[in-house]
Amino acid sequence: MTRTDATLHTTVDSPIGELLVTGDGHAVTGLFMQDGLRPNTVSPHSTREPDAFDTVSTQLAEYFAGARTGFDVPLAPSGSAFQLRVWSALREVPYGTTISYGELARRIGQPTASRAVGLANGRNPISVIIPCHRVIGADGNLTGYGGGIERKELLLALEGCTLRRPDPLTLGL
């Protein structure tokens, strides 16, 4: 379990489970899947303030209803300069499309950094809105996801992505 030290927080119900939204009063600093592999807690100094997140809650509901393809809420993720570059590039991946880790590395000007891109992708503090679920393996197969492969598959299906299933023969089955 990880802790976020945001000033404000709320939870939002969604088709992928409860989401913890954190912020500083001006921007979203975190969006975490509480039913995933790494649920988060908030600092005891954080205040539960659902009204501060009305816009993000509305936009998430629209996204999950299939009525929104992008988000326009202010974001303030915290990370290294490299992570921030990766997360910024993720926001440029269009709704309903996927890219590989290698392609994302090329887009940030570091074509040999696909593993580092994967690590940064896995540390994305604002899931769904910063669409790390749109990154897949070079072979077109789904790869790891902090919220679990099932959630990644659900998000991609929601966006209308055609998902490639692993060939059982290549898996040795």
Phi, psi and omega in degrees: 000132177251157181247139174250140183257032179294156180284321184234154177204163171203174173238150181229131175282144180208168176296344178257015179103182181293135178247132174265122179250130179237156179196174182251011182097344179238327185215158174284129178252345180199148173216109190238137175279114185284339180266005183276197182288334184229076177295154183245154170243162178253158178299146176298344180272354179281146181251132175287119185217078183303323182297333180291346184241022181304314183296313181293322178297317178296314181295323177295317179299319178295318178300310182292338177275357180081013183258001181221135180248357179204165182241145178229038175267148177295136180239146176217068178290150179250128180185182178289167178302319179296312179301316180298323176295317179297312183295325176294317178295325178299324181292345179269353179283117185296149173309137176080009178233162177230157174222164178270165176299321179297318178295319178297320177298318178296321181295334178264008176083018179228074188299341180263008187256031184298325178292317178296323176298318178299319178294317178297319179302318181291343179258010178304118183275355183232073183298163181068302182292315169266102198282068178295342178291346181276001180261127183232174179292158180300334180273003179090358180273155175292144178235183184311152180207131183304329179272359182098144182302324181299319179291320178300314179298318179297314180298316180293321177295320177303322181277358177082018178287138173277120184263137178266126178272143177298142177283120181304331180291324179284342178270357180079023180266000000 
